[in-house]
């Protein structure tokens, strides 16, 4: 009777431990913790935790373990190129873990983000943006004739762009390139835009690497700067990359490299 009681107690104690394994593959356990961690990783990537997802994860883990066991049985893990890939993967995981740990321990403050925002805003102060239209053609003679026809009002700028421009994107819009700082354009185009006044048509076609442009500056205004909230995510990413670069540089300086 006493032996039976001991056996019953032993089974009762063992049951929770066995229950922590969701599967056993050729004697090797897949634990509940491993499954939970896999599911947690997928949830962080946007998946929804559900019984269906857990079943899929369990199946995936089982398939992987069967394949890994077979690979190890064949000794593939001992091949030099495989061992090198495994080591590189291990290093990559550790580097990512290190950087994530640093980010968690060194959060960016709102003050740092706002200071960076103000510096960028100050750097853009006084700059202009232009509402420009253009017509692009391959030949200088054609550009000159088209410009003369527009000035003589034989054809409107918009119609000329729709009919003649080889820049099909803006051509379909009557040549309209929308609002932008002139710095986004190639140098020759940017310089011409900056010299022209509001409402002015280019005095002569402008050559660039793309061909010959007839340029019309429709409007000019002071460059508008987005609000802090609009650019906060980009500021965070920019400062985070800067922060991580500085951290890695500090590690390199402290390291003894012969």
N, C-alpha and C positions, 0 to 999 in steps of 0.2 A: 504493500500500500504506500509505504514511504517512498519507494523507488518510483512508483507511478506519479506521485505528487511532484517529485523532483523533475521527472521527465516532462510533465505538463507545464511546470514553471519554466523549464528550459525552452520549450516550444513557444511559450507566450513571450518570452524575452527575445527570441530569435525572430519572431514574426515581423515586428516593426523594421528590423534591419533588412530582412528579405524584401519587405514592401518598398524599400528605398531604391531597389533595382527595377527599372522598367522593362529590361530585357537582358538575356544572357546569350552571348554569341560564342559558341565553342568554348564555353567556360569563362569567357570574359564579360564582365558586367557593363551594362550601360545604366548609369545611376540616374535617379530622379534629379539630382543636382545638375548633372550634365545636360539633361533634357531641358530643365528650367533655364539654364544659362543660355542654351541655344535659342530657346523661345524668346528670352529677354532681348537677345541681340537682334532678332527679327522684328520684335515690337519696336525697338529703337529706330529701326529702318522703315517703319511705317505699317508693319503688319498688325493684324488684330489677333490678340490671344483668344483662342477658341479650342474646343475639343478636336475639331477637324485639323487645325494647324498643328496641334500637339501630336496627333496621329501621323501627320505627314512628316513631322520632325523625327518622330520615333522611327519611321520607316527609312528616312534618309540616313539617320545615324546608324541604323542596322546595316544598310547597304554599304555605307562607307567602312564600317568596322570589318565586315566580311572581306571587302576588297583590300583593306590595310593588312589584315591577317594573312591573306594569300600573298601579298607583295612581300611581307616580312618572311613568310615561309620560303619564298623563292630567293630570299637574300637580296632583294632589290634595294633595300634601304642601306646596304653596305657598298653599293656601287658608288664610285667617287663622284660622278656627276649628280646622282640623286642626293648623296650626303651633302654636297655643296648647295643644292637647291633648298634642302631642308634647313641648312644653317642660315642661308640668306633669308628664308621665310621667318626663322626664329629671330634674327636680328631686326627685320622689318617690324615684327610684332612688338618687340621690346622698345624700339625707337618710338613707335606710335604711342605705346603705353607711357613712355617717359614724357613725351610732349604733352599728352593729355593730362598727366599728373601735374606738370608744370602749369598748364592752363587753369586747372582747378585750384591750385594753390596761389595763383597770381591773377585774379580776375581784373579785368579792365574797369576802371572807375568811370562814372559819368563825366567827371571833371576832365579826365584825360581825353575822352571822346569829344567833349565840347571845346577843349583847347585846340585840338586838331582841326575841328570844324571851323573855328574862328580863323586859324592860320590859312586854311584853304580859301576861305571866303575873302580874306584880306588879299591873298595873292591874285584873286580874280577881279578885284575891285578895279573899276575903270575900263574894263574890257568891253568890247562891243560884240553883238551878234547880228547877223545879216539875214534878211529874207531875199534869197537870190534865185533867179531863173537863168537857165543857160540853154544854148543850142550847140550841140557838138556835131561837127562834120569832119570828114577825113582830109579834105582838100582846102588849101588856103584860098584859092580863087573862088571856090564855091562859097566859102565863109564870107568873103568880101562882097560878093554879089548879093548874098542873102541879107547881109547887114545893110547894104544900100537899099534893097527892096523894103526892109522894115522901116528904115528912116524915111523913105519916100511914101510910106503908108500903102504900098502895093499889097502887103500882106501883114497880118498882125504877128506879133512875137509868138503868141500862143499857137497860132495856126502853123507858123513856120517850124516851131518845135515839134508839133505833132506830125508834120509831114516830112521833115528833113532830118531831125536829130537822130544820130545813131545811138544815143543814150536812151534806150527804149523806156526805161523806168521813169525818168523825169519827162521824157518826150510825151508820153501819154497824159501827163499832167500839165501840158503846155509849157514844159521846161522848168516847172517849179521844183526847187530843191528844199523848200521849207526854211525854217529858222535854224541857224547854226553859227558858231564862231568861225571866222575865216581860217583858223588854224587847222581845221579838219580837211581842208582842201590841199591839193598839190601846190607847191611854192608859187608857180607862175599864176595860177588861178587865184590863190590867196592874196597875192600882191595886187592884182588887178581889182579885186573886190574891195580891198582896203582903200585904194585910191579913188574909187568911184563914189559919187554922192548919191544920196537917196533919190530914187526915181530915174537914175541915169543909166543910159545904155552905153556899152563899151564903144570907145571911139574907133577901135580897130579890133579885129579878131585876135584872140590870145592863144598862143600855141602851148600845149603841154604834151606829155608823153602819150596822151590818149587821142590827140588830134587838135582841131581848131575850135575854140569856144567863142560864141557870142554871148556876152554876159550882161545881165540887167539886174541892178540892185534895186529891189522893190521897196525895201524899208530897212531902217537901222534903229537899234535900240541898245540901251545898256544891258549887259548880260545879266539875266536873272539867275540867282543862286538858289538851289532847292533848300527847303527847310531842314533843320537838324534831324527831325524825325524821319524825313524821306530818305536821307542818306546814312542814317545811323547804322543799318546793317553793313553797308559797304565800308564805313569807317571802322567798324569792329573788325571786319575781315582784314583790312589794310593794317591796322595797328597790331592785330594778333600775329600776322605774318612777320611784321617788323620785330615784335617781341620775341617770337620763336627764333628768328634769325640771330638776334642779339644773344639769346640764351645759348644757342649752339656755338656761337663764336666764343662765348665766355668759357664753355666746356673745352673747346680746342686750345684756348690760351692756358688753361690750367693743366692740360694733359702733358705728360712727358713723352714727347715723340722724338725718336732718334733717327 
